[in-house]
């Protein structure tokens, strides 16, 4: 249903889990350092709701991430990409 749209790196945080610890692990996977909480987003799709904790950090190496389809881009480029609704809301936290 949301195929073909860009999104930020994400992971599920189960109830009782520490989102800061999980964000740090996710950040390490994608080569991000100096993470900090940037904000929170609540979004409702037609058949489910999501609550996002948004974290920012510093990327040392730009370009492809982990030899996959992931790619780091400048903030101004992000604003022109087709993003999921919740991820569009997260743009306000991007420096």
C-alpha positions as CSV (number, residue, x, y, z in Angstrom):
1,X,0.0,0.0,0.0
2,X,2.8,2.4,0.7
3,X,5.2,0.9,-1.8
4,X,7.5,3.2,-3.8
5,X,7.6,5.9,-1.1
6,X,10.8,6.9,0.7
7,X,11.1,6.7,4.5
8,X,13.6,7.3,7.2
9,X,15.3,4.2,8.9
10,X,12.8,2.8,11.3
11,X,12.2,-0.1,13.7
12,X,9.4,-1.3,15.9
13,X,9.7,-0.5,19.6
14,X,7.8,-3.1,21.7
15,X,6.0,-2.0,24.9
16,X,8.4,-1.7,27.8
17,X,11.5,-1.4,25.5
18,X,13.9,1.6,25.7
19,X,13.5,3.7,22.6
20,X,16.8,5.4,23.2
21,X,18.7,2.2,23.3
22,X,16.9,0.9,20.2
23,X,17.6,4.2,18.3
24,X,21.3,4.0,19.2
25,X,21.5,0.5,17.8
26,X,19.6,1.5,14.6
27,X,21.9,4.6,14.3
28,X,25.0,2.4,14.5
29,X,23.6,0.2,11.7
30,X,23.3,3.2,9.4
31,X,26.6,4.9,10.4
32,X,25.0,7.7,12.4
33,X,26.7,9.2,15.5
34,X,25.8,11.8,18.2
35,X,22.1,10.9,18.2
36,X,19.6,13.0,20.1
37,X,15.8,12.9,20.3
38,X,14.4,15.5,17.9
39,X,10.7,15.1,18.5
40,X,7.7,12.9,18.3
41,X,5.1,12.3,15.6
42,X,1.6,10.8,15.9
43,X,0.0,9.7,12.6
44,X,-3.1,7.8,11.6
45,X,-3.4,5.9,8.4
46,X,-6.7,4.5,7.3
47,X,-6.4,1.2,9.2
48,X,-3.6,1.7,11.8
49,X,-1.9,4.4,13.9
50,X,1.8,5.0,14.5
51,X,3.7,7.0,17.1
52,X,7.2,7.9,16.0
53,X,10.1,8.9,18.2
54,X,12.3,11.0,15.8
55,X,16.1,11.1,16.4
56,X,18.7,13.1,14.7
57,X,22.4,12.6,14.4
58,X,25.5,13.1,12.3
59,X,26.3,11.0,9.2
60,X,30.1,10.8,8.6
61,X,29.9,9.1,5.1
62,X,27.3,10.2,2.6
63,X,26.0,8.1,-0.3
64,X,24.7,4.5,-0.2
65,X,24.1,2.8,3.1
66,X,25.1,-0.8,3.7
67,X,25.4,-1.6,-0.1
68,X,21.6,-1.7,-0.2
69,X,18.9,0.6,-1.5
70,X,19.3,3.0,1.5
71,X,20.8,6.4,0.7
72,X,21.6,9.5,2.7
73,X,20.6,12.8,1.1
74,X,20.7,16.5,2.0
75,X,17.7,17.9,3.9
76,X,16.6,20.0,0.9
77,X,16.5,16.9,-1.2
78,X,14.3,15.1,1.3
79,X,11.6,17.8,1.0
80,X,11.2,16.9,-2.7
81,X,10.9,13.1,-2.2
82,X,7.7,11.2,-2.0
83,X,7.5,10.3,1.7
84,X,5.0,8.4,3.8
85,X,2.6,10.7,5.7
86,X,4.2,10.1,9.1
87,X,7.6,10.7,7.6
88,X,6.5,13.9,6.0
89,X,5.6,15.1,9.5
90,X,9.0,14.2,10.8
91,X,10.6,16.6,8.2
92,X,9.9,19.5,10.6
93,X,12.6,18.1,12.9
94,X,15.3,18.0,10.2
95,X,18.0,20.7,10.5
